[in-house]
């Protein structure tokens, strides 16, 4: 005959919970975690105000194109959030956006660029010498008919000396929401890569370009002695516009000079 010692109700409940933790039954936290992992997990609110859901995907290169049966994802999410993505100078994050989202025609992109840059606009211009970059703020005017930018610069500035040695330049213009200014959370920018040429006042192209530049503080007579012009020929421009997402277009648009 078996003989049992008395066991308290508290001890029995403790044993039940211990065994439940070791051997989870359907509907337990462990199964729920597996289900959530399969479906993805919410991480934060995205551009549209909805919660973003991350679902781990296979590794990919940034020049790969999204398949037709790719699962749905929130506007504003990037490939790198769900995939391990490799990048190099041929395949970049910007190129990934261009490859995987609808692009406007080259003419439409150019018209967007022209609309963003109606007159003298403030840019950051980067030049380089001996692998040392120099970034300066400049006013650039887009001549939409010639397809070039003009910059007026004091004679003898560092950037002019660098351009004469190495014509490769990069420039960026940006406008949109900031923490300080508030307003709609929208951004637009152009990122320009191309070549630059210094045009001195002795060059016959100087005066016609100066007129297009529209000087506001210095007379043209003084400008001839004081300034050189920089003629920037863009080879490629990334046009960035978050409002394009609402039109089901890529927010990065790539324009390339023919």
Buried (B, 14 or more C-beta within 10 A) or exposed (E): EEEEEEEEEEEEEEEEEEEEEEEEEEEEEEEEEEEEEEEBEEEEEBBEEEEBBBBEBEEBBBBBEEEEEEEEBBBBBEBEBBBEBEBEEEBBEBBBBBBBBEBBEBEBBBEBBEEBBEEBBEBEBBBBBEEEEBEBEBBBBBBEEEEBBBBBBEEEBEBBEBBBEEBBBBBBBBEBEEEEEEEEEBBBBBBBBBBBBBBEBEBEEBEEBBEEBEBEEEEEEEBBEBBBBBBBBBEEBBBBBBEBBEEEBBBBBBBEEE
